[in-house]
């Protein structure tokens, strides 16, 4: 994603990326995989500055993830 510039001049570096090692979000959104391994379903959320989820990708197959193109399109679609 480095070097990518959106039409309004923003770059991916202007966005915050978060992880959830304590499972707070995983538990809140019901993403824990019930297969007994304790792994969450792969999920990506784009959340605006007001805390509104504007886009999400959740998949039960751990091998399938949101693509960079999908995430960049979701970021580009965020309201200003």
Buried (B, 14 or more C-beta within 10 A) or exposed (E): EEEEEEEEEBEBEEEEEEEBEEEEBBEEBEBBBEEEEEEBBBBBBBBEEEEEEBBEBBEEEEEEBBEEEBBBEBBEEBEE
